[in-house]
């Protein structure tokens, strides 16, 4: 199936209130433009260098989401144009985003990454740390960052019950925090597990291989 056909199939099965982020890491401008012509406007990259290279090549109405682990010294490179940073896992990173956003006269939307997976390799805050950040006096002073929601990645496992349980735990935390902290976005679910994420209340999914295919076209 073509990229256009894949997108059409996915979008037909997504609830209306769910945002689809096309994960375009390792994909060419040509492949991204095929998705763009099929109506896709939100693209996610996991490397700053790739995003920087692709940004000038793509139409200006594209929204760029940073979905990978972001180093503080790289924030300045995407601060002029990034729409949403998914993987914020420390107050130190928030301070840097605020600083670089301010330099660019922007307010940058962010998601707090919560560690819900069993794997040691996954980044993220625990529930207590996330609540401390959202409730802190310091966050109120950061005028150029806007925490709009939470993000989490489930364990890489065939055990669907475990994946569902992990997503459910993040949804529970989101529901606890959303009213007090004006959170609107719950980003969970990728190509392999987004149907389970949707069952557990996700309203933003990050899909790469199911759109672009496993191998290069």
Biotite code that builds the C-alpha atoms (Angstrom):
import biotite.structure as struc

atoms = struc.array([
    struc.Atom([0.000, 0.000, 0.000], chain_id="A", res_id=1, res_name="UNK", atom_name="CA", element="C"),
    struc.Atom([1.088, 3.569, -0.640], chain_id="A", res_id=2, res_name="UNK", atom_name="CA", element="C"),
    struc.Atom([1.700, 6.180, 2.027], chain_id="A", res_id=3, res_name="UNK", atom_name="CA", element="C"),
    struc.Atom([-1.534, 7.885, 0.963], chain_id="A", res_id=4, res_name="UNK", atom_name="CA", element="C"),
    struc.Atom([-3.520, 4.647, 1.312], chain_id="A", res_id=5, res_name="UNK", atom_name="CA", element="C"),
    struc.Atom([-1.977, 3.886, 4.698], chain_id="A", res_id=6, res_name="UNK", atom_name="CA", element="C"),
    struc.Atom([-2.843, 7.360, 5.979], chain_id="A", res_id=7, res_name="UNK", atom_name="CA", element="C"),
    struc.Atom([-6.395, 7.101, 4.698], chain_id="A", res_id=8, res_name="UNK", atom_name="CA", element="C"),
    struc.Atom([-6.892, 3.736, 6.449], chain_id="A", res_id=9, res_name="UNK", atom_name="CA", element="C"),
    struc.Atom([-5.480, 4.990, 9.748], chain_id="A", res_id=10, res_name="UNK", atom_name="CA", element="C"),
    struc.Atom([-7.450, 8.246, 9.717], chain_id="A", res_id=11, res_name="UNK", atom_name="CA", element="C"),
    struc.Atom([-10.711, 6.453, 8.900], chain_id="A", res_id=12, res_name="UNK", atom_name="CA", element="C"),
    struc.Atom([-10.269, 4.416, 12.090], chain_id="A", res_id=13, res_name="UNK", atom_name="CA", element="C"),
    struc.Atom([-9.198, 7.260, 14.379], chain_id="A", res_id=14, res_name="UNK", atom_name="CA", element="C"),
    struc.Atom([-11.794, 9.026, 16.527], chain_id="A", res_id=15, res_name="UNK", atom_name="CA", element="C"),
    struc.Atom([-12.326, 12.651, 15.476], chain_id="A", res_id=16, res_name="UNK", atom_name="CA", element="C"),
    struc.Atom([-10.759, 14.107, 18.609], chain_id="A", res_id=17, res_name="UNK", atom_name="CA", element="C"),
    struc.Atom([-7.473, 12.193, 18.173], chain_id="A", res_id=18, res_name="UNK", atom_name="CA", element="C"),
    struc.Atom([-4.423, 13.936, 16.678], chain_id="A", res_id=19, res_name="UNK", atom_name="CA", element="C"),
    struc.Atom([-2.204, 11.883, 14.382], chain_id="A", res_id=20, res_name="UNK", atom_name="CA", element="C"),
    struc.Atom([1.527, 12.632, 14.461], chain_id="A", res_id=21, res_name="UNK", atom_name="CA", element="C"),
    struc.Atom([3.318, 11.089, 11.469], chain_id="A", res_id=22, res_name="UNK", atom_name="CA", element="C"),
    struc.Atom([6.720, 9.933, 12.712], chain_id="A", res_id=23, res_name="UNK", atom_name="CA", element="C"),
    struc.Atom([9.014, 10.791, 9.828], chain_id="A", res_id=24, res_name="UNK", atom_name="CA", element="C"),
    struc.Atom([12.417, 9.900, 11.311], chain_id="A", res_id=25, res_name="UNK", atom_name="CA", element="C"),
    struc.Atom([14.674, 8.299, 8.648], chain_id="A", res_id=26, res_name="UNK", atom_name="CA", element="C"),
    struc.Atom([12.117, 9.221, 5.960], chain_id="A", res_id=27, res_name="UNK", atom_name="CA", element="C"),
    struc.Atom([12.922, 11.327, 2.914], chain_id="A", res_id=28, res_name="UNK", atom_name="CA", element="C"),
    struc.Atom([11.367, 14.683, 1.982], chain_id="A", res_id=29, res_name="UNK", atom_name="CA", element="C"),
    struc.Atom([9.767, 12.868, -0.961], chain_id="A", res_id=30, res_name="UNK", atom_name="CA", element="C"),
    struc.Atom([8.023, 10.409, 1.383], chain_id="A", res_id=31, res_name="UNK", atom_name="CA", element="C"),
    struc.Atom([6.973, 13.203, 3.719], chain_id="A", res_id=32, res_name="UNK", atom_name="CA", element="C"),
    struc.Atom([5.567, 15.206, 0.809], chain_id="A", res_id=33, res_name="UNK", atom_name="CA", element="C"),
    struc.Atom([3.491, 12.191, -0.221], chain_id="A", res_id=34, res_name="UNK", atom_name="CA", element="C"),
    struc.Atom([1.973, 12.239, 3.268], chain_id="A", res_id=35, res_name="UNK", atom_name="CA", element="C"),
    struc.Atom([1.590, 16.023, 3.078], chain_id="A", res_id=36, res_name="UNK", atom_name="CA", element="C"),
    struc.Atom([-0.292, 15.802, -0.234], chain_id="A", res_id=37, res_name="UNK", atom_name="CA", element="C"),
    struc.Atom([-2.566, 13.232, 1.431], chain_id="A", res_id=38, res_name="UNK", atom_name="CA", element="C"),
    struc.Atom([-3.468, 15.865, 4.031], chain_id="A", res_id=39, res_name="UNK", atom_name="CA", element="C"),
    struc.Atom([-0.971, 15.175, 6.839], chain_id="A", res_id=40, res_name="UNK", atom_name="CA", element="C"),
    struc.Atom([0.338, 18.350, 8.503], chain_id="A", res_id=41, res_name="UNK", atom_name="CA", element="C"),
    struc.Atom([1.920, 17.137, 11.768], chain_id="A", res_id=42, res_name="UNK", atom_name="CA", element="C"),
    struc.Atom([5.286, 15.374, 11.609], chain_id="A", res_id=43, res_name="UNK", atom_name="CA", element="C"),
    struc.Atom([7.400, 14.014, 14.460], chain_id="A", res_id=44, res_name="UNK", atom_name="CA", element="C"),
    struc.Atom([11.181, 13.695, 14.504], chain_id="A", res_id=45, res_name="UNK", atom_name="CA", element="C"),
    struc.Atom([13.378, 12.172, 17.203], chain_id="A", res_id=46, res_name="UNK", atom_name="CA", element="C"),
    struc.Atom([16.621, 13.918, 16.228], chain_id="A", res_id=47, res_name="UNK", atom_name="CA", element="C"),
    struc.Atom([17.178, 17.662, 16.279], chain_id="A", res_id=48, res_name="UNK", atom_name="CA", element="C"),
    struc.Atom([19.598, 17.526, 13.346], chain_id="A", res_id=49, res_name="UNK", atom_name="CA", element="C"),
    struc.Atom([17.040, 15.745, 11.129], chain_id="A", res_id=50, res_name="UNK", atom_name="CA", element="C"),
    struc.Atom([14.305, 18.203, 12.057], chain_id="A", res_id=51, res_name="UNK", atom_name="CA", element="C"),
    struc.Atom([16.582, 21.156, 11.336], chain_id="A", res_id=52, res_name="UNK", atom_name="CA", element="C"),
    struc.Atom([17.467, 19.738, 7.905], chain_id="A", res_id=53, res_name="UNK", atom_name="CA", element="C"),
    struc.Atom([13.880, 18.969, 6.929], chain_id="A", res_id=54, res_name="UNK", atom_name="CA", element="C"),
    struc.Atom([12.250, 22.149, 8.227], chain_id="A", res_id=55, res_name="UNK", atom_name="CA", element="C"),
    struc.Atom([13.346, 24.438, 5.327], chain_id="A", res_id=56, res_name="UNK", atom_name="CA", element="C"),
    struc.Atom([12.484, 21.767, 2.756], chain_id="A", res_id=57, res_name="UNK", atom_name="CA", element="C"),
    struc.Atom([8.870, 21.278, 3.835], chain_id="A", res_id=58, res_name="UNK", atom_name="CA", element="C"),
    struc.Atom([5.866, 23.649, 3.446], chain_id="A", res_id=59, res_name="UNK", atom_name="CA", element="C"),
    struc.Atom([5.553, 26.271, 6.145], chain_id="A", res_id=60, res_name="UNK", atom_name="CA", element="C"),
    struc.Atom([2.166, 25.068, 7.447], chain_id="A", res_id=61, res_name="UNK", atom_name="CA", element="C"),
    struc.Atom([3.749, 21.850, 8.761], chain_id="A", res_id=62, res_name="UNK", atom_name="CA", element="C"),
    struc.Atom([3.739, 21.471, 12.550], chain_id="A", res_id=63, res_name="UNK", atom_name="CA", element="C"),
    struc.Atom([6.919, 19.918, 13.914], chain_id="A", res_id=64, res_name="UNK", atom_name="CA", element="C"),
    struc.Atom([6.824, 17.701, 16.992], chain_id="A", res_id=65, res_name="UNK", atom_name="CA", element="C"),
    struc.Atom([10.028, 16.693, 18.791], chain_id="A", res_id=66, res_name="UNK", atom_name="CA", element="C"),
    struc.Atom([9.327, 13.148, 19.987], chain_id="A", res_id=67, res_name="UNK", atom_name="CA", element="C"),
    struc.Atom([12.788, 11.929, 20.977], chain_id="A", res_id=68, res_name="UNK", atom_name="CA", element="C"),
    struc.Atom([14.905, 12.522, 24.050], chain_id="A", res_id=69, res_name="UNK", atom_name="CA", element="C"),
    struc.Atom([15.949, 16.182, 23.871], chain_id="A", res_id=70, res_name="UNK", atom_name="CA", element="C"),
    struc.Atom([19.312, 17.386, 25.169], chain_id="A", res_id=71, res_name="UNK", atom_name="CA", element="C"),
    struc.Atom([19.319, 20.847, 26.694], chain_id="A", res_id=72, res_name="UNK", atom_name="CA", element="C"),
    struc.Atom([22.082, 22.165, 24.440], chain_id="A", res_id=73, res_name="UNK", atom_name="CA", element="C"),
    struc.Atom([20.016, 21.259, 21.346], chain_id="A", res_id=74, res_name="UNK", atom_name="CA", element="C"),
    struc.Atom([16.864, 23.189, 22.300], chain_id="A", res_id=75, res_name="UNK", atom_name="CA", element="C"),
    struc.Atom([18.111, 26.431, 20.709], chain_id="A", res_id=76, res_name="UNK", atom_name="CA", element="C"),
    struc.Atom([18.256, 24.744, 17.278], chain_id="A", res_id=77, res_name="UNK", atom_name="CA", element="C"),
    struc.Atom([14.526, 23.959, 17.145], chain_id="A", res_id=78, res_name="UNK", atom_name="CA", element="C"),
    struc.Atom([13.167, 26.736, 19.373], chain_id="A", res_id=79, res_name="UNK", atom_name="CA", element="C"),
    struc.Atom([12.394, 29.055, 16.416], chain_id="A", res_id=80, res_name="UNK", atom_name="CA", element="C"),
    struc.Atom([9.856, 26.651, 14.885], chain_id="A", res_id=81, res_name="UNK", atom_name="CA", element="C"),
    struc.Atom([8.999, 23.541, 16.950], chain_id="A", res_id=82, res_name="UNK", atom_name="CA", element="C"),
    struc.Atom([5.268, 23.200, 17.736], chain_id="A", res_id=83, res_name="UNK", atom_name="CA", element="C"),
    struc.Atom([5.312, 20.622, 20.530], chain_id="A", res_id=84, res_name="UNK", atom_name="CA", element="C"),
    struc.Atom([8.056, 18.932, 22.554], chain_id="A", res_id=85, res_name="UNK", atom_name="CA", element="C"),
    struc.Atom([6.855, 15.500, 23.717], chain_id="A", res_id=86, res_name="UNK", atom_name="CA", element="C"),
    struc.Atom([9.626, 14.202, 25.935], chain_id="A", res_id=87, res_name="UNK", atom_name="CA", element="C"),
    struc.Atom([10.149, 16.741, 28.712], chain_id="A", res_id=88, res_name="UNK", atom_name="CA", element="C"),
    struc.Atom([11.516, 14.862, 31.715], chain_id="A", res_id=89, res_name="UNK", atom_name="CA", element="C"),
    struc.Atom([13.093, 17.477, 33.989], chain_id="A", res_id=90, res_name="UNK", atom_name="CA", element="C"),
    struc.Atom([12.733, 20.989, 35.344], chain_id="A", res_id=91, res_name="UNK", atom_name="CA", element="C"),
    struc.Atom([16.207, 21.737, 33.970], chain_id="A", res_id=92, res_name="UNK", atom_name="CA", element="C"),
    struc.Atom([14.998, 21.009, 30.445], chain_id="A", res_id=93, res_name="UNK", atom_name="CA", element="C"),
    struc.Atom([11.900, 23.165, 30.991], chain_id="A", res_id=94, res_name="UNK", atom_name="CA", element="C"),
    struc.Atom([14.128, 26.065, 32.089], chain_id="A", res_id=95, res_name="UNK", atom_name="CA", element="C"),
    struc.Atom([16.191, 25.747, 28.920], chain_id="A", res_id=96, res_name="UNK", atom_name="CA", element="C"),
    struc.Atom([13.109, 25.559, 26.675], chain_id="A", res_id=97, res_name="UNK", atom_name="CA", element="C"),
    struc.Atom([11.735, 28.656, 28.395], chain_id="A", res_id=98, res_name="UNK", atom_name="CA", element="C"),
    struc.Atom([15.008, 30.528, 27.853], chain_id="A", res_id=99, res_name="UNK", atom_name="CA", element="C"),
    struc.Atom([15.321, 29.642, 24.163], chain_id="A", res_id=100, res_name="UNK", atom_name="CA", element="C"),
    struc.Atom([11.615, 30.232, 23.521], chain_id="A", res_id=101, res_name="UNK", atom_name="CA", element="C"),
    struc.Atom([11.943, 33.681, 25.073], chain_id="A", res_id=102, res_name="UNK", atom_name="CA", element="C"),
    struc.Atom([14.901, 34.491, 22.802], chain_id="A", res_id=103, res_name="UNK", atom_name="CA", element="C"),
    struc.Atom([12.667, 33.663, 19.844], chain_id="A", res_id=104, res_name="UNK", atom_name="CA", element="C"),
    struc.Atom([9.676, 35.563, 21.244], chain_id="A", res_id=105, res_name="UNK", atom_name="CA", element="C"),
    struc.Atom([7.621, 32.363, 21.377], chain_id="A", res_id=106, res_name="UNK", atom_name="CA", element="C"),
    struc.Atom([5.701, 30.196, 23.830], chain_id="A", res_id=107, res_name="UNK", atom_name="CA", element="C"),
    struc.Atom([6.507, 26.517, 23.245], chain_id="A", res_id=108, res_name="UNK", atom_name="CA", element="C"),
    struc.Atom([3.997, 23.796, 24.125], chain_id="A", res_id=109, res_name="UNK", atom_name="CA", element="C"),
    struc.Atom([5.404, 20.804, 26.018], chain_id="A", res_id=110, res_name="UNK", atom_name="CA", element="C"),
    struc.Atom([4.316, 17.408, 27.301], chain_id="A", res_id=111, res_name="UNK", atom_name="CA", element="C"),
    struc.Atom([5.732, 15.888, 30.473], chain_id="A", res_id=112, res_name="UNK", atom_name="CA", element="C"),
    struc.Atom([7.061, 12.391, 29.740], chain_id="A", res_id=113, res_name="UNK", atom_name="CA", element="C"),
    struc.Atom([5.927, 9.892, 32.362], chain_id="A", res_id=114, res_name="UNK", atom_name="CA", element="C"),
    struc.Atom([7.787, 6.592, 32.735], chain_id="A", res_id=115, res_name="UNK", atom_name="CA", element="C"),
    struc.Atom([5.149, 3.886, 32.545], chain_id="A", res_id=116, res_name="UNK", atom_name="CA", element="C"),
    struc.Atom([7.210, 1.097, 30.926], chain_id="A", res_id=117, res_name="UNK", atom_name="CA", element="C"),
    struc.Atom([9.075, -1.642, 32.783], chain_id="A", res_id=118, res_name="UNK", atom_name="CA", element="C"),
    struc.Atom([12.247, -1.221, 30.681], chain_id="A", res_id=119, res_name="UNK", atom_name="CA", element="C"),
    struc.Atom([15.158, 0.592, 32.278], chain_id="A", res_id=120, res_name="UNK", atom_name="CA", element="C"),
    struc.Atom([16.013, 2.243, 28.953], chain_id="A", res_id=121, res_name="UNK", atom_name="CA", element="C"),
    struc.Atom([12.882, 4.392, 28.862], chain_id="A", res_id=122, res_name="UNK", atom_name="CA", element="C"),
    struc.Atom([13.146, 7.997, 30.045], chain_id="A", res_id=123, res_name="UNK", atom_name="CA", element="C"),
    struc.Atom([10.531, 9.828, 32.054], chain_id="A", res_id=124, res_name="UNK", atom_name="CA", element="C"),
    struc.Atom([9.306, 11.252, 35.314], chain_id="A", res_id=125, res_name="UNK", atom_name="CA", element="C"),
    struc.Atom([7.496, 9.277, 37.969], chain_id="A", res_id=126, res_name="UNK", atom_name="CA", element="C"),
    struc.Atom([4.066, 10.480, 39.113], chain_id="A", res_id=127, res_name="UNK", atom_name="CA", element="C"),
    struc.Atom([5.434, 12.277, 42.167], chain_id="A", res_id=128, res_name="UNK", atom_name="CA", element="C"),
    struc.Atom([8.035, 14.194, 40.123], chain_id="A", res_id=129, res_name="UNK", atom_name="CA", element="C"),
    struc.Atom([5.434, 15.235, 37.538], chain_id="A", res_id=130, res_name="UNK", atom_name="CA", element="C"),
    struc.Atom([3.068, 16.523, 40.226], chain_id="A", res_id=131, res_name="UNK", atom_name="CA", element="C"),
    struc.Atom([5.927, 18.423, 41.876], chain_id="A", res_id=132, res_name="UNK", atom_name="CA", element="C"),
    struc.Atom([6.787, 20.168, 38.583], chain_id="A", res_id=133, res_name="UNK", atom_name="CA", element="C"),
    struc.Atom([3.177, 21.076, 37.786], chain_id="A", res_id=134, res_name="UNK", atom_name="CA", element="C"),
    struc.Atom([2.544, 22.367, 41.313], chain_id="A", res_id=135, res_name="UNK", atom_name="CA", element="C"),
    struc.Atom([5.830, 24.250, 41.706], chain_id="A", res_id=136, res_name="UNK", atom_name="CA", element="C"),
    struc.Atom([6.138, 28.014, 42.017], chain_id="A", res_id=137, res_name="UNK", atom_name="CA", element="C"),
    struc.Atom([8.929, 27.918, 39.435], chain_id="A", res_id=138, res_name="UNK", atom_name="CA", element="C"),
    struc.Atom([6.706, 26.587, 36.649], chain_id="A", res_id=139, res_name="UNK", atom_name="CA", element="C"),
    struc.Atom([4.404, 29.580, 37.107], chain_id="A", res_id=140, res_name="UNK", atom_name="CA", element="C"),
    struc.Atom([7.387, 31.846, 36.489], chain_id="A", res_id=141, res_name="UNK", atom_name="CA", element="C"),
    struc.Atom([8.317, 30.209, 33.178], chain_id="A", res_id=142, res_name="UNK", atom_name="CA", element="C"),
    struc.Atom([6.245, 32.374, 30.836], chain_id="A", res_id=143, res_name="UNK", atom_name="CA", element="C"),
    struc.Atom([7.537, 30.900, 27.553], chain_id="A", res_id=144, res_name="UNK", atom_name="CA", element="C"),
    struc.Atom([6.702, 27.239, 28.138], chain_id="A", res_id=145, res_name="UNK", atom_name="CA", element="C"),
    struc.Atom([3.207, 25.854, 28.248], chain_id="A", res_id=146, res_name="UNK", atom_name="CA", element="C"),
    struc.Atom([2.701, 22.338, 29.630], chain_id="A", res_id=147, res_name="UNK", atom_name="CA", element="C"),
    struc.Atom([-0.330, 21.071, 27.718], chain_id="A", res_id=148, res_name="UNK", atom_name="CA", element="C"),
    struc.Atom([-0.335, 17.400, 28.679], chain_id="A", res_id=149, res_name="UNK", atom_name="CA", element="C"),
    struc.Atom([1.437, 14.110, 29.327], chain_id="A", res_id=150, res_name="UNK", atom_name="CA", element="C"),
    struc.Atom([3.234, 11.562, 27.167], chain_id="A", res_id=151, res_name="UNK", atom_name="CA", element="C"),
    struc.Atom([4.206, 7.967, 27.827], chain_id="A", res_id=152, res_name="UNK", atom_name="CA", element="C"),
    struc.Atom([5.615, 4.907, 26.070], chain_id="A", res_id=153, res_name="UNK", atom_name="CA", element="C"),
    struc.Atom([4.514, 1.424, 27.023], chain_id="A", res_id=154, res_name="UNK", atom_name="CA", element="C"),
    struc.Atom([6.862, -1.540, 27.393], chain_id="A", res_id=155, res_name="UNK", atom_name="CA", element="C"),
    struc.Atom([7.992, -3.187, 24.176], chain_id="A", res_id=156, res_name="UNK", atom_name="CA", element="C"),
    struc.Atom([6.242, -6.492, 24.738], chain_id="A", res_id=157, res_name="UNK", atom_name="CA", element="C"),
    struc.Atom([3.748, -8.886, 23.138], chain_id="A", res_id=158, res_name="UNK", atom_name="CA", element="C"),
    struc.Atom([1.760, -8.848, 26.399], chain_id="A", res_id=159, res_name="UNK", atom_name="CA", element="C"),
    struc.Atom([-1.219, -6.670, 25.450], chain_id="A", res_id=160, res_name="UNK", atom_name="CA", element="C"),
    struc.Atom([-2.632, -6.787, 28.967], chain_id="A", res_id=161, res_name="UNK", atom_name="CA", element="C"),
    struc.Atom([0.568, -5.258, 30.332], chain_id="A", res_id=162, res_name="UNK", atom_name="CA", element="C"),
    struc.Atom([0.573, -2.543, 27.652], chain_id="A", res_id=163, res_name="UNK", atom_name="CA", element="C"),
    struc.Atom([-3.070, -1.752, 28.402], chain_id="A", res_id=164, res_name="UNK", atom_name="CA", element="C"),
    struc.Atom([-2.342, -1.589, 32.124], chain_id="A", res_id=165, res_name="UNK", atom_name="CA", element="C"),
    struc.Atom([0.544, 0.855, 31.563], chain_id="A", res_id=166, res_name="UNK", atom_name="CA", element="C"),
    struc.Atom([-1.566, 3.115, 29.348], chain_id="A", res_id=167, res_name="UNK", atom_name="CA", element="C"),
    struc.Atom([-4.439, 2.969, 31.856], chain_id="A", res_id=168, res_name="UNK", atom_name="CA", element="C"),
    struc.Atom([-2.097, 4.130, 34.629], chain_id="A", res_id=169, res_name="UNK", atom_name="CA", element="C"),
    struc.Atom([-1.102, 7.181, 32.571], chain_id="A", res_id=170, res_name="UNK", atom_name="CA", element="C"),
    struc.Atom([-4.727, 7.970, 31.754], chain_id="A", res_id=171, res_name="UNK", atom_name="CA", element="C"),
    struc.Atom([-5.546, 7.835, 35.469], chain_id="A", res_id=172, res_name="UNK", atom_name="CA", element="C"),
    struc.Atom([-2.751, 10.312, 36.242], chain_id="A", res_id=173, res_name="UNK", atom_name="CA", element="C"),
    struc.Atom([-3.877, 12.559, 33.375], chain_id="A", res_id=174, res_name="UNK", atom_name="CA", element="C"),
    struc.Atom([-7.452, 12.575, 34.678], chain_id="A", res_id=175, res_name="UNK", atom_name="CA", element="C"),
    struc.Atom([-6.207, 13.444, 38.168], chain_id="A", res_id=176, res_name="UNK", atom_name="CA", element="C"),
    struc.Atom([-4.181, 16.424, 36.929], chain_id="A", res_id=177, res_name="UNK", atom_name="CA", element="C"),
    struc.Atom([-5.977, 17.766, 33.859], chain_id="A", res_id=178, res_name="UNK", atom_name="CA", element="C"),
    struc.Atom([-8.506, 20.112, 35.496], chain_id="A", res_id=179, res_name="UNK", atom_name="CA", element="C"),
    struc.Atom([-6.158, 21.726, 38.000], chain_id="A", res_id=180, res_name="UNK", atom_name="CA", element="C"),
    struc.Atom([-3.382, 22.236, 35.453], chain_id="A", res_id=181, res_name="UNK", atom_name="CA", element="C"),
    struc.Atom([-5.368, 22.792, 32.219], chain_id="A", res_id=182, res_name="UNK", atom_name="CA", element="C"),
    struc.Atom([-3.971, 19.700, 30.519], chain_id="A", res_id=183, res_name="UNK", atom_name="CA", element="C"),
    struc.Atom([-5.583, 18.779, 27.195], chain_id="A", res_id=184, res_name="UNK", atom_name="CA", element="C"),
    struc.Atom([-3.212, 16.339, 25.477], chain_id="A", res_id=185, res_name="UNK", atom_name="CA", element="C"),
    struc.Atom([-2.520, 12.697, 26.318], chain_id="A", res_id=186, res_name="UNK", atom_name="CA", element="C"),
    struc.Atom([0.086, 11.399, 23.867], chain_id="A", res_id=187, res_name="UNK", atom_name="CA", element="C"),
    struc.Atom([0.385, 7.623, 23.983], chain_id="A", res_id=188, res_name="UNK", atom_name="CA", element="C"),
    struc.Atom([0.449, 4.915, 21.349], chain_id="A", res_id=189, res_name="UNK", atom_name="CA", element="C"),
    struc.Atom([2.751, 4.170, 18.417], chain_id="A", res_id=190, res_name="UNK", atom_name="CA", element="C"),
    struc.Atom([2.443, 1.998, 15.289], chain_id="A", res_id=191, res_name="UNK", atom_name="CA", element="C"),
    struc.Atom([2.482, -1.271, 17.250], chain_id="A", res_id=192, res_name="UNK", atom_name="CA", element="C"),
    struc.Atom([0.190, -0.356, 20.127], chain_id="A", res_id=193, res_name="UNK", atom_name="CA", element="C"),
    struc.Atom([-1.891, 2.721, 19.291], chain_id="A", res_id=194, res_name="UNK", atom_name="CA", element="C"),
    struc.Atom([-5.224, 0.792, 19.104], chain_id="A", res_id=195, res_name="UNK", atom_name="CA", element="C"),
    struc.Atom([-4.645, -0.225, 22.771], chain_id="A", res_id=196, res_name="UNK", atom_name="CA", element="C"),
    struc.Atom([-3.724, 3.372, 23.615], chain_id="A", res_id=197, res_name="UNK", atom_name="CA", element="C"),
    struc.Atom([-6.958, 4.615, 22.031], chain_id="A", res_id=198, res_name="UNK", atom_name="CA", element="C"),
    struc.Atom([-8.965, 2.132, 24.124], chain_id="A", res_id=199, res_name="UNK", atom_name="CA", element="C"),
    struc.Atom([-7.316, 3.700, 27.178], chain_id="A", res_id=200, res_name="UNK", atom_name="CA", element="C"),
    struc.Atom([-8.144, 7.295, 26.295], chain_id="A", res_id=201, res_name="UNK", atom_name="CA", element="C"),
    struc.Atom([-5.202, 8.575, 24.246], chain_id="A", res_id=202, res_name="UNK", atom_name="CA", element="C"),
    struc.Atom([-5.985, 11.661, 22.148], chain_id="A", res_id=203, res_name="UNK", atom_name="CA", element="C"),
    struc.Atom([-2.637, 11.866, 20.321], chain_id="A", res_id=204, res_name="UNK", atom_name="CA", element="C"),
    struc.Atom([-0.895, 8.937, 18.595], chain_id="A", res_id=205, res_name="UNK", atom_name="CA", element="C"),
    struc.Atom([2.605, 8.816, 17.116], chain_id="A", res_id=206, res_name="UNK", atom_name="CA", element="C"),
    struc.Atom([2.601, 6.569, 14.043], chain_id="A", res_id=207, res_name="UNK", atom_name="CA", element="C"),
    struc.Atom([5.574, 5.920, 11.755], chain_id="A", res_id=208, res_name="UNK", atom_name="CA", element="C"),
    struc.Atom([5.947, 2.495, 10.135], chain_id="A", res_id=209, res_name="UNK", atom_name="CA", element="C"),
    struc.Atom([2.169, 1.993, 9.762], chain_id="A", res_id=210, res_name="UNK", atom_name="CA", element="C"),
    struc.Atom([2.184, 5.106, 7.532], chain_id="A", res_id=211, res_name="UNK", atom_name="CA", element="C"),
    struc.Atom([5.539, 4.985, 5.768], chain_id="A", res_id=212, res_name="UNK", atom_name="CA", element="C"),
    struc.Atom([6.204, 1.234, 5.795], chain_id="A", res_id=213, res_name="UNK", atom_name="CA", element="C"),
    struc.Atom([8.959, -0.705, 7.533], chain_id="A", res_id=214, res_name="UNK", atom_name="CA", element="C"),
    struc.Atom([11.448, -0.364, 4.670], chain_id="A", res_id=215, res_name="UNK", atom_name="CA", element="C"),
    struc.Atom([12.314, 2.485, 2.325], chain_id="A", res_id=216, res_name="UNK", atom_name="CA", element="C"),
    struc.Atom([10.029, 2.697, -0.707], chain_id="A", res_id=217, res_name="UNK", atom_name="CA", element="C"),
])
